[in-house]
Amino acid sequence: RDRTPLLTKIRLGDRVMADVVDALSFEQTPEGRRYINYRDLSVQQLGSIYERLLEHEIIRDVDEITVRPNIFARKGSGSYYTPDDLVALILKETIEPLVQSRMDAFTAKVAELAKSTLTEDRKIGKLKQVDPAEKLLELKICDPAMGSGHFLVSLVDTLADQVIAAMAEAEAAMDDYISPLSDRIEVIRNTILANAEKRGWTIDADQLDDRHIVRRMVLKRCVYGVDKNPMAVELAKVALWLHTFTVGAPLSFLDHHLRCGDSLFGSWVRGGIDKATAQGSPLLLHGPVTRATRAATAMQVIEGLTDAEIAEAHRSADIFDEVREMTAPLDAFLSLVHAFDWLHIRDRDDKAALHAFFDGQFGDPIDIALGKVKIRDGPEAERFARLFDKARTLVAEERFLNWQVVFPGVWSDWHDGVLRGGFDAVIGNPPWDRMKLQQVEWFAVRRREIALAQRATDRKRMIAALAEAGDPLADDFIKGQRAGGSRRTHGPFIRRISAAVRRRFEYLFAVYRTGDETGQAHGHGRAFDAFGDCLG
């Protein structure tokens, strides 16, 4: 309610809602009105709704707010649809090597123990330490531009099927071996059935098969996602909730792994420490870093909770509130420092004011970053206040993502100059567009009458008129043309992702390769030319 104050204030009468419900319930066909079957609607259709919403923009006039179509808005936001076949292949090529390595480790241990003189109980105990199903549930897989969750929904299915297959294969590899995951699945199933019986719900045990339960485990433990658009994050949660719905169980807590932020821009902890040290405050981040690293333990507790009953889901939320509290000081400071970098501060007096900030002359820098205290008066306070306001605006608008702090536990040894840890895989599909400036799209959000010109010659004449009239927009357009070039966007995207999350990121993205061919490539350099027709 706090995040949507306008919607909270709106009151719609029954007559209005009746028209809305009627319009949503039927579609017009040549044979007349036909009911829309929402029961069999795929959760991927939520992505279609999201993409259609992106093609509109809200315009605030003096006395009213209007919704206006903007056919270029989705492209401008970097939102791209990935065909199901491409999603399936990306997941297959990414996950299969991870599965195989864990199965190979288990098989090797079985062969080793076959020659051992250990008792059967000791052998089974050692096998459980490398159980492939349990090891697969330790994977951390991230979509850094998840949109409405298309990749993540498919990831849940793919990985859950692999976990169940690994469990069966492991149990077939040695007589009397039972995967420890089998027992945990049974505990979760019995918990759900017991709660249902206590509340008088009638549940068919067949609706609680292993696949339903394992999908929930994969969702809570293995799936990570990031998107800059808050609506996309919420929609991804809904898609994943609908897809993993398990009768008798509450919705899984997902806030710990699905985060809102710009996955390309943010600070690493070591970089923040170096900047503080360079400004003469080497111990500034010691406390915030120490506290934030402890949040990794709390995250492990959240991931271990099954959310099989509502009390566990509530506990997950409560613990995550503690995680946010533990990481907030470091997160706020790193984002602020990153924003200062974006400001490209050159003026000597501005630099002096920034140094005074790090030195604590205006108050505790961490508390200032959190917005807890006002900036103290001082000879450079007014100058720093202007820089601070600009930086805070950037942080709010750009939503910088500080990976280590947002996902504590994924990386370790934050003080180290070398990143340690990371995701086991990063999945997704980067943008496939050219950087070359397109006149119609550029003017569509700046001077619509030029974008809507019927003929190219008319548009060219109107652009020339801007320069003749001394309109500043003409200079912006010329600068845009000079800077645009014709480089494809995927190159910088891939380089930034691999630089940002370069440790243990076995990534597989759809990328442009050569000439007019398209295909897949991942960290090992393998490529497949197959999907030119699938990508717009």
C-alpha positions in Angstrom: 0.0 0.0 0.0 2.9 2.4 0.8 4.4 1.8 -2.6 1.2 2.5 -4.5 -0.4 5.5 -2.8 -2.4 6.6 -5.9 -4.0 3.1 -6.4 -4.7 3.0 -2.6 -6.8 6.2 -2.9 -8.8 5.1 -5.9 -12.3 3.8 -5.3 -14.2 2.2 -8.2 -17.9 1.6 -8.1 -19.7 -1.7 -8.9 -20.9 -0.3 -12.3 -17.3 0.5 -13.4 -15.9 -2.8 -12.1 -18.7 -4.8 -13.8 -17.6 -3.4 -17.2 -14.0 -4.2 -16.4 -14.8 -7.8 -15.4 -17.1 -8.2 -18.4 -14.3 -7.0 -20.8 -11.8 -9.4 -19.2 -14.2 -12.4 -19.2 -15.0 -12.5 -22.9 -13.4 -11.9 -26.3 -15.3 -11.0 -29.4 -15.1 -13.6 -32.2 -16.9 -13.9 -35.6 -19.2 -16.4 -33.9 -20.0 -14.0 -31.0 -18.7 -13.5 -27.5 -16.5 -16.4 -26.1 -15.4 -17.0 -22.5 -11.7 -16.6 -21.9 -10.3 -19.7 -20.2 -8.0 -18.3 -17.5 -7.6 -21.7 -15.8 -5.3 -23.0 -18.5 -3.4 -19.7 -19.1 0.3 -20.3 -19.0 2.3 -18.3 -16.6 4.5 -17.2 -19.5 1.5 -15.2 -20.7 2.2 -12.8 -17.8 5.3 -11.9 -19.7 3.1 -10.9 -22.7 1.0 -8.7 -20.5 4.1 -7.1 -19.1 5.5 -6.4 -22.5 2.2 -4.9 -23.6 2.2 -2.6 -20.6 5.7 -1.5 -21.4 4.4 -0.2 -24.8 2.5 2.5 -22.9 3.7 5.5 -21.0 1.9 7.6 -18.3 1.8 11.4 -19.1 1.0 13.9 -16.4 -0.8 16.9 -17.6 -1.9 19.9 -15.5 -5.3 18.5 -14.4 -5.1 14.8 -15.4 -3.0 11.8 -16.0 -3.3 10.0 -19.4 -1.9 6.7 -20.7 -0.4 7.1 -24.1 0.9 4.4 -26.5 4.7 4.5 -27.1 5.7 1.8 -29.5 9.4 2.5 -28.8 9.2 2.3 -25.0 9.8 -1.5 -24.7 12.8 -1.2 -26.9 14.1 1.8 -25.0 13.9 -0.1 -21.8 15.9 -3.0 -23.1 13.0 -5.5 -22.9 13.3 -8.4 -25.3 11.2 -11.5 -25.7 13.1 -14.8 -25.8 11.4 -17.7 -27.7 10.7 -20.8 -25.7 12.9 -23.0 -27.9 15.9 -20.7 -27.3 15.2 -20.6 -23.5 15.1 -24.4 -23.5 18.4 -24.7 -25.3 20.2 -22.1 -23.2 19.1 -23.9 -20.0 20.1 -27.3 -21.5 23.6 -26.1 -22.4 24.0 -24.3 -19.1 22.7 -26.9 -16.6 23.7 -30.2 -18.2 27.4 -29.7 -17.5 26.6 -28.8 -13.9 24.5 -31.9 -13.5 27.0 -34.2 -15.2 29.9 -33.0 -13.0 27.9 -33.9 -9.8 26.8 -37.2 -11.2 30.4 -38.0 -12.2 31.6 -37.2 -8.7 29.0 -39.5 -7.2 29.8 -42.3 -9.6 33.5 -42.0 -8.9 32.8 -42.3 -5.2 30.7 -45.4 -5.7 33.6 -47.0 -7.7 36.1 -46.0 -5.0 34.0 -47.4 -2.2 33.4 -50.7 -4.1 37.0 -51.5 -3.4 36.9 -50.3 0.2 36.7 -52.5 3.3 34.4 -50.0 5.1 31.1 -51.2 6.5 28.0 -50.6 4.4 26.8 -47.9 6.8 30.1 -46.0 6.5 30.0 -46.4 2.7 26.4 -45.0 2.5 27.4 -42.2 4.9 30.3 -41.1 2.5 28.0 -41.3 -0.5 25.5 -39.0 1.1 28.2 -36.4 1.4 28.3 -36.3 -2.5 24.7 -37.0 -3.2 24.0 -35.5 -6.6 20.5 -34.4 -5.9 21.5 -32.6 -2.8 24.5 -31.0 -4.6 22.2 -29.8 -7.4 20.1 -28.0 -4.8 23.2 -26.1 -3.7 23.5 -24.5 -7.2 23.1 -20.7 -7.5 21.7 -19.7 -10.9 20.9 -16.1 -11.7 19.1 -14.2 -14.5 20.5 -10.7 -14.2 17.8 -9.2 -16.4 14.8 -11.4 -15.5 11.9 -9.3 -16.8 8.7 -11.1 -16.0 10.6 -14.3 -15.1 10.4 -16.2 -18.3 13.8 -17.9 -17.9 13.3 -18.5 -14.2 10.0 -20.3 -14.6 11.6 -22.7 -17.1 14.7 -23.0 -14.9 12.6 -24.2 -12.0 11.1 -27.0 -14.2 14.4 -27.9 -15.8 16.4 -28.1 -12.6 13.7 -29.9 -10.6 13.5 -32.6 -13.3 17.3 -33.0 -13.1 17.2 -33.2 -9.3 14.6 -36.0 -9.4 16.5 -37.8 -12.2 19.8 -37.5 -10.2 18.1 -38.9 -7.1 16.8 -41.9 -9.0 20.1 -42.5 -10.7 22.0 -42.3 -7.5 19.7 -44.8 -5.7 20.1 -47.2 -8.7 23.9 -47.0 -8.5 24.3 -48.8 -5.2 22.1 -51.3 -3.4 20.3 -50.0 -0.3 21.3 -46.4 -1.0 18.5 -43.9 -0.5 19.2 -40.2 -1.2 18.8 -38.0 1.8 16.6 -35.8 -0.3 14.0 -38.6 -0.3 13.6 -38.3 3.4 13.4 -34.5 3.3 10.7 -34.6 0.6 8.7 -37.0 2.8 9.0 -34.7 5.8 7.7 -31.7 3.8 4.8 -33.8 2.3 3.8 -35.0 5.8 4.0 -31.5 7.2 1.6 -30.2 4.5 -0.8 -33.1 5.0 -0.8 -32.6 8.8 -1.5 -28.9 8.5 -4.3 -29.6 6.0 -5.9 -32.1 8.3 -5.6 -29.7 11.3 -7.5 -27.1 9.3 -10.1 -29.5 7.8 -8.8 -29.2 4.3 -9.3 -32.1 1.9 -6.1 -32.8 0.0 -5.3 -35.6 -2.5 -1.9 -36.9 -1.6 -1.3 -37.4 -5.4 -1.2 -33.6 -5.7 1.9 -33.6 -3.5 4.1 -35.7 -5.7 7.9 -35.3 -5.6 8.0 -32.9 -8.5 5.8 -30.4 -6.8 7.8 -30.4 -3.7 11.2 -30.3 -5.4 10.2 -27.4 -7.5 9.5 -25.4 -4.4 12.9 -26.3 -3.0 14.6 -25.3 -6.3 12.7 -22.0 -6.2 13.6 -21.1 -2.7 17.3 -22.2 -2.8 18.7 -22.1 -6.4 16.9 -19.3 -8.3 18.2 -15.8 -8.3 16.9 -12.9 -10.4 17.5 -9.1 -10.8 15.6 -6.5 -12.8 15.8 -2.7 -12.8 12.0 -2.4 -13.2 10.1 -2.9 -9.9 7.0 -4.0 -11.8 9.0 -6.8 -13.5 10.3 -8.1 -10.1 6.7 -8.3 -8.8 5.5 -9.9 -11.9 8.3 -12.5 -11.8 7.3 -13.4 -8.3 3.6 -13.9 -9.3 4.7 -16.0 -12.3 6.9 -18.2 -10.1 4.2 -18.5 -7.4 1.6 -19.6 -9.9 4.0 -22.0 -11.5 5.1 -23.7 -8.2 1.7 -23.5 -6.4 1.4 -26.6 -4.2 -2.0 -27.4 -2.7 -2.0 -27.1 1.1 1.2 -25.0 1.2 1.7 -21.3 1.4 3.4 -19.3 -1.3 7.2 -19.4 -1.0 9.1 -16.4 0.3 11.1 -15.0 -2.7 12.3 -11.5 -1.7 15.7 -12.8 -0.7 16.6 -14.0 -4.2 14.6 -11.7 -6.5 15.9 -8.2 -6.2 15.3 -4.8 -7.9 18.3 -3.1 -9.3 20.6 -2.4 -12.3 22.7 -5.5 -12.6 25.3 -3.7 -14.7 26.1 -0.8 -12.4 27.1 -0.8 -8.7 30.2 -1.2 -6.5 32.2 -4.1 -5.3 33.1 -4.0 -1.6 36.8 -4.0 -2.3 36.4 -0.9 -4.5 34.5 0.9 -1.8 37.2 0.1 0.8 39.9 1.4 -1.7 38.0 4.6 -2.2 37.6 5.2 1.5 41.3 4.4 2.1 42.4 6.8 -0.7 40.4 9.5 1.0 42.3 8.9 4.3 39.6 6.8 6.1 40.8 3.2 5.9 38.6 2.0 8.8 35.4 3.7 7.7 33.8 0.5 6.3 35.2 -2.0 8.8 32.0 -2.1 10.9 29.5 -2.1 8.0 31.4 -4.8 6.1 31.7 -7.0 9.2 28.0 -6.7 9.9 27.0 -7.3 6.3 29.1 -10.4 5.9 27.3 -11.9 8.9 24.1 -11.7 6.9 25.3 -14.7 4.9 24.4 -16.9 7.8 20.9 -15.5 8.0 20.5 -16.1 4.3 21.4 -19.7 4.7 18.7 -20.0 7.3 16.2 -18.6 4.9 17.2 -20.9 2.1 17.0 -23.9 4.5 13.4 -23.1 5.5 10.9 -25.1 3.3 8.0 -22.7 3.8 5.8 -25.8 4.0 3.7 -24.0 6.6 2.7 -20.4 7.0 4.8 -20.0 10.1 8.0 -20.8 8.1 7.1 -18.3 5.4 6.6 -15.6 8.0 9.9 -16.6 9.6 11.7 -16.3 6.3 10.3 -12.7 5.9 11.3 -11.8 9.5 14.9 -13.1 9.0 15.1 -11.2 5.7 14.2 -8.0 7.4 17.2 -8.6 9.7 19.3 -9.2 6.6 18.2 -5.9 5.1 19.0 -4.2 8.3 22.5 -5.7 8.5 23.4 -4.9 4.9 21.7 -1.5 4.6 24.6 0.7 5.8 27.1 -0.8 3.5 24.7 -0.9 0.6 23.8 2.7 1.0 27.4 3.8 1.2 28.5 1.8 -1.8 25.7 3.2 -3.9 26.5 6.7 -2.9 30.1 6.3 -3.7 29.2 4.8 -7.1 26.9 7.8 -7.7 29.8 10.2 -6.9 31.9 8.3 -9.6 29.1 8.9 -12.1 29.2 12.7 -11.4 32.8 12.8 -12.7 33.8 15.4 -10.1 36.6 17.5 -11.5 36.3 20.8 -9.7 39.0 21.3 -7.0 36.6 22.7 -4.4 34.1 19.9 -5.1 36.9 17.3 -4.5 37.8 19.0 -1.3 34.2 18.8 -0.1 34.1 15.2 -1.0 37.3 14.5 1.0 35.7 16.3 3.9 32.7 14.0 3.7 34.9 10.9 3.9 36.8 12.5 6.7 33.6 12.8 8.7 33.6 16.5 8.9 29.8 16.7 8.1 28.9 13.7 10.3 29.3 10.0 10.1 29.5 9.2 6.4 27.5 6.0 6.8 24.7 7.7 8.6 24.7 10.4 6.0 24.5 7.8 3.2 21.5 6.2 5.0 19.8 9.6 5.4 19.8 9.3 9.2 21.5 12.6 9.9 21.6 16.0 8.4 24.8 17.3 7.0 26.7 19.4 9.6 27.4 23.0 8.9 30.9 23.8 7.8 32.9 25.8 5.3 32.3 23.2 2.5 28.9 21.9 3.7 26.8 23.8 1.2 29.0 22.6 -1.7 28.9 19.0 -0.5 25.1 19.2 0.0 24.7 20.0 -3.7 26.9 17.0 -4.6 25.0 14.8 -2.2 21.6 15.7 -3.5 22.7 14.9 -7.1 24.2 11.6 -6.0 21.1 10.6 -4.0 18.9 11.4 -7.1 21.2 9.2 -9.2 20.9 6.3 -6.7 17.1 6.6 -6.6 16.8 6.8 -10.4 19.5 4.2 -11.5 18.9 1.7 -8.7 22.6 0.6 -8.6 23.0 -3.0 -7.6 25.9 -3.9 -5.3 26.1 -7.7 -5.9 28.0 -8.9 -2.9 25.8 -6.9 -0.5 22.5 -7.7 -2.1 23.3 -11.5 -2.2 25.4 -12.1 0.9 26.7 -15.7 0.9 27.2 -15.9 -2.8 30.7 -14.3 -2.5 33.2 -14.6 0.4 36.3 -12.7 1.5 34.9 -9.3 0.6 38.0 -7.5 1.6 40.1 -9.5 -0.9 41.0 -7.9 -4.2 40.1 -11.1 -6.0 36.4 -12.0 -6.1 35.8 -15.3 -4.4 32.6 -17.2 -5.0 29.8 -16.2 -7.4 27.0 -17.9 -9.1 27.3 -21.3 -10.7 25.6 -20.1 -13.8 24.1 -16.9 -15.2 21.3 -17.3 -17.8 19.6 -14.8 -20.0 19.5 -13.1 -23.3 21.2 -9.8 -23.8 19.8 -7.1 -26.1 20.2 -7.7 -29.8 20.1 -4.1 -31.1 22.4 -1.8 -32.9 23.7 1.3 -31.1 23.3 3.4 -34.2 20.9 6.3 -33.6 17.5 5.8 -35.2 15.8 9.1 -36.0 12.2 8.1 -35.5 12.9 6.4 -32.1 15.1 9.2 -30.9 12.5 11.9 -31.6 9.6 9.9 -30.5 10.3 10.7 -26.8 11.6 14.2 -27.5 9.6 15.8 -30.3 6.8 13.5 -31.4 5.7 15.5 -34.4 9.0 14.9 -36.0 8.9 11.1 -35.3 5.4 11.0 -36.7 6.3 12.7 -40.0 4.8 10.8 -42.9 7.8 11.0 -45.1 11.6 10.9 -44.5 12.0 14.1 -46.5 9.5 15.8 -44.2 11.3 14.6 -41.1 14.7 15.7 -42.5 13.2 19.2 -43.2 11.8 19.4 -39.7 15.2 18.4 -38.2 17.0 21.1 -40.3 14.4 23.6 -39.0 15.5 22.9 -35.5 19.1 23.9 -36.2 17.9 27.1 -38.1 15.8 28.1 -35.1 18.7 27.5 -32.7 16.8 24.8 -30.8 19.1 23.0 -28.3 17.6 19.7 -29.4 19.4 20.1 -32.7 22.8 20.0 -30.9 21.7 16.9 -28.9 20.7 15.1 -32.0 24.0 15.9 -33.7 25.9 14.6 -30.7 23.8 11.5 -30.6 24.6 10.8 -34.3 28.3 11.2 -33.6 28.3 9.0 -30.6 26.0 6.3 -31.9 28.2 4.3 -34.2 26.8 0.9 -35.3 28.2 -1.4 -32.6 25.8 -4.0 -31.4 24.8 -3.7 -27.8 25.5 -7.4 -26.9 29.3 -6.9 -26.8 29.4 -4.3 -24.0 26.6 -6.2 -22.2 28.5 -9.5 -22.2 31.8 -7.8 -21.2 30.1 -5.9 -18.3 28.4 -9.1 -17.0 31.5 -11.2 -17.2 33.5 -8.4 -15.5 30.9 -7.9 -12.8 30.4 -11.5 -11.9 33.5 -13.1 -13.3 34.2 -15.7 -10.7 32.5 -19.1 -11.2 30.0 -17.6 -13.7 29.5 -20.3 -16.3 27.4 -18.1 -18.5 25.5 -18.9 -21.7 24.0 -16.1 -23.5 22.5 -15.7 -27.0 25.1 -13.5 -28.8 25.9 -12.3 -32.2 28.9 -14.1 -33.7 29.9 -13.1 -37.2 28.3 -11.6 -40.3 24.6 -12.2 -40.3 24.8 -15.4 -38.3 23.4 -15.7 -34.8 23.9 -18.3 -32.2 24.8 -19.2 -28.6 28.2 -18.9 -26.9 29.4 -19.5 -23.4 32.5 -19.3 -21.4 34.1 -22.3 -23.0 33.8 -20.8 -26.5 31.4 -23.3 -28.0 28.9 -21.8 -30.4 25.8 -23.0 -32.2 24.4 -21.3 -35.4 20.7 -22.0 -35.1 18.5 -19.1 -34.1 18.7 -16.4 -36.6 15.0 -16.8 -37.4 14.0 -16.8 -33.7 15.5 -13.4 -32.8 14.1 -10.2 -34.0 
